[in-house]
Amino acid sequence: MGIAALSSELQANGEGFDYLIVGAGFAGSVMAERLAAQYGQRILIVDRRPHIGGNAYDEYNSDGLLIHRYGPHIFHTNAQRVVDYLSRFTEWRPYRHRVLASVDGMLVPMPINLTTLNVLYSLNLSPEEAEAFLAARAEPVDEIRTSEDVVVSKVGRELYEKFFRGYTRKQWGIDPSELDRSVTSRVPIRTTTEDGYFNDTFQCMPREGYTRMFEKMLSHPNIEVRLGKDYKEIREQVKYRKLIYTGPIDEYFDHCLGKLPYRSLEFRHETLDQKRFQSLAVVNYPSEDVRHTRITEYKYLTGQVHEKTSITYEYPSDHGDPYYPIPRPANTELFKRYQALADGHPEVTFAGRLGSYRYYNMDQVVAQALVLAERMAKNEGRKQAA
């Protein structure tokens, strides 16, 4: 029996799905919506957590403040296609992200910019003078391989120690000299007063929050959502033709080649009986003298007006849910071995940050999901639904 005939029979009998999708975060939800709405597929999406939205999930706490349960998620992108797609499910609130770092008893802009240098060193540099200031401190590096190489080759060792080394050691659990260059390459160094954290053309937050956006995305009648369910439990209970897996790829294969290293996070959420706690949304704490890496105040992100405010302390950890694939050569090699296993299972598509073992931003996950959904439908000869 062909794929199309099997799909029709299953749907006619009301007992089966075209796709079982594991994970209701960005990757799984976008693919579910596209395959259901654009290609008429019947989708079952499951998640072991009791909510949709993955790590982008937001909720109103007991005081009525909208918070991000898994730490701040700031949406930014240069991909108009991603903006156009997500705009079907949300209106946007303009938000330009700015960050301060607590260094030498002062709060200064991060990424490093002209203001950072002038405040930190009690100077009055012009942009041209700041460029020369950094160039004089930069250390030549023959080959840029690590995160340490990236920074010291741009700003020298003193600023590297003040802003990057301690923060990175806390965040990743290893020294920047052992991390791939991609980690710190994401952070610009500026010699102007520009203090936006990102350079992307589109910087906004979902007006009603991420969870509401996901609810609209998954509201299609061809999509069934089951929460608090583990994939290993579900797979024996339902019929489906193909699997999309957005969890950790090594977990799918029962860690048969060994565990891929991930970094996790712990959060301490607090509600304070005051309107504001800090002067903007995020303050970084690079020093290893304190355990947390940053404090986030959500009212800046959401624009919510409230008599109280909610903040979150972040503590990186080796234990807990996997958040960040750790970019090191040995880990990349182990992932490639798992990828070779995956190539032998064409009935399964691996996607998202965990399925791809990539440090993707949210917009990159959405872009990947859109491309994968199109490719899968094309491979099956699916026509777009009317």
N, C-alpha and C positions, 0 to 999 in steps of 0.2 A: 504494500500500500504506500503511495506517495505521501510526501509531507502535507501537501494541501488537502488531500483526501482524509488523512488522519486528523488534521486540525478540524475539518468540517465535522467529522464524526464525533470527535470529543465535545465540540461545542454544541452540536445538536443534542447530544445526550446529557448536556449540562454537567459533565464530569471530567474536567480536565482543562488544561491551559496550554497555550502556545509556548509561553515562557514562564519559568519560575525565576524570579529575581531576588537575590539575597542581598539585603541592605537597602534601607529606605532613606539614605543620604542623597547627596546631589547626583552621584553617578547612577544609582539604581532608580531614583525617582524620575530623572530626565529620560532615561531609556524606557522606563515604563510608560511615561506619557507619550513619547514619540511613537513607540511601537503600537500603542493602543489607539491614539487619536489619528495619527497619520497613516498607519498601515493596517488598522482594523484587527490587531492581534488581541488575544485574551491573555491577561497578565495576572499572575499572583505574585505579590511582592511581600516578603517577610523580613522581619527584623527582630533580633533577640531583645532589643530594648523595648520599653513600653510606649515608645513614641516614634513619630516620623522625623525626618530632618537631619538625622545623623548628628555630627558634632556641631552643626549650625543651629540646632534646636534652641528656640528661645521660649520663655514662659513668664507669666506674671507670678511673682512670689506672693507670699501671704500679705504683704503690705501693698500689693497692687502695682509694684514696680516691674517693668519688663526687663528681664536679665537674660544673658546667654549662659546656660547651665555649664557649657564646656569651654568657657572663655570667649574673649571677644572675636567676632567674625566681621571683618571690615571688607565690604565688597568693592573691588576696583578692577578695571579691565580696559584694554585697548581693543577688544574684539566686539565690533558692532553687532555681529551675528548673535553673540551671547546675550548682549543687552536686549536686542529685539526679541529673542526667544523668552527670556525671563520676564520681560515687560508684559507678556500675555497673562501673567499670574500675579503681578504686583505693580503698584505705583511706587515711585521712588522719592526718597527724601535726600536732597543733596547733603553730602557730608565729606569734608576734607579732613583727613586724619593727620593729626599732629601728635608727636611724642616728645616727652622730656625724659632726660636721664639724670639720676641723682649721682653726681660725681663731685668729690672733694667738698662736700657739704653744700653744693649748689645744684639747682635744677637748670639744665641747659638743653638746647634743642638736640634731638637725635632723629635722623642722621646728623653727623657733624656738619656744621655749616659755618658761615662767617661769624654769626652771633656766638656760636659755641666757642670758637677760638678767642674772640675778643673778651668774652666774659671770663673764660677759664684762665686766661693769661693776663688779664687787665690791660688789653691792648686796644688800639683803634685802627685796625688794619682795613685797607681797601680790599676789594676782591682780588686785584692784581697782587697786592702784598700778601694776601692769604695764600694765594697759589704758590708764591715763592717760599712762604713760611713752611708749607707742607712739603714742597719739593726738597727743601734743605734737610728735612727730617726723614724723608722716605729712604728706605734701605733697598739697594739693588738686589733683586732676586733673579737668578739665572732662569729658573723655570717655575712658573706659578702653578703649584700643584695642590696646596692646602689652603684652608681658610686663613691660617696665619700668614702665609705668603701674600695673599690678596691684600690684607690690611697693611702689613708693615711696608709693602712696596709702594703704598699710596700715602700713608701718613706717619710712618715710623713707629718705633716700638713704644714710646711713652703713651701716645694716644691709643695704641692697640691695647696696652695694659689697662688703661683707664676705662675704655668703653667696650672692648670686645672680649678680652680673654676670660675674665671672670664670668661674664654673662653667658658666653658660649659654653664654658665648662659646666655651669649650672644647668643650662638648657639641654645639652647633649650628653652630659656625663663623661665627656672626654675632652682632651685639650684640642684647641683649634688646629694645632700642628698635625693632628691625626684625622682631621675631617676634610672631606672633599672641598675644593675651592668654591663650589656652587653655593654653600651656606652663606658665607659673608659677601659673595659677589652680588647678592640680592640687595645689599644696603649701599646706597650711593654716598659719595663724599662730595660736599659742595663748598664752593668758595664765595657764594652769594648768601643773601639773607633768606632765600627760599627755605621754608620750614615744613613743607608738606612731606609726609612720610613716603608717599607714593608719587610716581610721575604719570600715572595712567590718565587718559583723557576722560574716562568715566569713573567717577567716584561718588557712590550713593549708597544708601541703606534702604532695604524694603520698608515702605512706609508703615505697614501693619506688622512688620516683623517677618522673620524667616519662616516660622512655623505656619503662619497664615498663607504664605506663598506656596509652601509644600502641600498644604491642604487643597488649595485650588489646583495644583499640578496633578494631584492624585485623585481628583474627583470624577474622572472619566468613568462611565458605566462599564467599560471593558476592564477596569482595574479593580482587583480585590486586594485589600491590605490586611495582613494578619501580624499583629504586634505581640511582643513577648514570646515569640516562637523561635526556636533554634532550627536552623536549616536541616540538621541531621534528623530531627524529629519530623519535620514536614515532608522531606523527600520520600519517605516511605508511605505517606498518607495520601498523596495526590499524584495525578498523572500530568505530565508535561512533556513537551517535545524537546525543549532546549533550556539550558541553564545559563543565567548571567550571575556571576559571583563577584561581589565588590568587597568581600572581607579579605583578610590576609591570605595571600596565595599559599603560604606555607601551611596554614591551618587547614586549607582545603585538602592538602595532601598529607594530613596528619603528621606534619613535621618530619616526614620520612628522611629528609636530607639534613635535618637539623633546623633549629629555630632561626628565622630571620630576626635580627635585632630591631626593635622599635623603641622609641622613647615615649613615655606616658606623662600624664599631668595629674596633679591633685589640685583641688580648688577649695578655697575657703571663702564662702559668700557671707557678706555682712550687710545688714541694713542699718543705716545711721540716721538718727533723729536730727538731721540738718539738711539744708537744701543742697550744699556742695561739700565735697571732701577735698578735691584737688582742682587745679586750674584748667585741666583738659582731660581727655578720656583715659590716656595711658601714661603712666610714669614707669620707666625702666629702672631697675636696681642692679647695675653691673657688678657691684662688689660681692665677693664671696663671703663677706662678714654677715650678710643676711641670706636666708634660705630662698625667699621668693625672688622671682625674676622680674615681676611687674605687678602693678595694681591698676585695675581697670574700673572706671566709673561709668556706668551704662547710660545715664541720662544724656551725656554728650552724644552718644551714638544714636539713641532713639528719639531725642528731642522731647521726651516726655516731661511734662510739668507736674511736679509732685513736691509736697512739703518735706519728704524724706529722700534719701539717696541710697543707692546700692552699689557696693564695691566688691571686687573679687581679687584675692591674692592667689597667684599661681606658683605652684611648687613642682618643678619637673621631677620625674621619678622613673625608675627602671621597671616598676610594677604597675599593673592596671591595664586599662584599655589601650590598644596601640594607637598612637596619634601620628608620630613622625617616623618614617623610615630613616634610618641613620646612614647618611651617604659616605661610605668608606669603600675602598676597592674590594676588600674581602667580602663585604656584604653584597656588593654588586655582582661579584662572581657567583655567590650562592644563589642570588635571585635568578641569574641566567640559567643555572641548573634547574631551578623550579620552572622557569619559562620553557625549557626544553621538555619537561614533563607535560606542561600545559599544551604544548604543540601536538602532543599525542592524544589530546582530548578535544577534537574539534566541536563536540557537542556542548562545550563549556566556553563561555567568553568571560575573561577576567578584566575588570575595569576599576577605575577609581584609584585613589592614592594607595590603598592597601593592596588591591589586586594587581597594581602595576609597580608597586614598590618605588614610587616616585614622590618627591616632595612637591606635589601640585598645589597651586592656589585654587580657590573655588571656581574661578572662571575657566581655568584650565581643565578642571574636571568636567564642567558643563560642556566645553568644546569637544573634549574627548568623547563624551557620552553621545552628543549629537552625531558625530562622525561614525561611531560604532553602530548606532541604531540605523543610520542610512546604509551602511555597508552590509549589515545583517539582512535588512529587508531586500537590498539589491541582490545579494547572493541567493535569496530564496525566490527572487522574481516577484516580490510583492508589489502591488500597485497601491498608490496612495488612496486612502479612503476619501470619499467625497466630502 
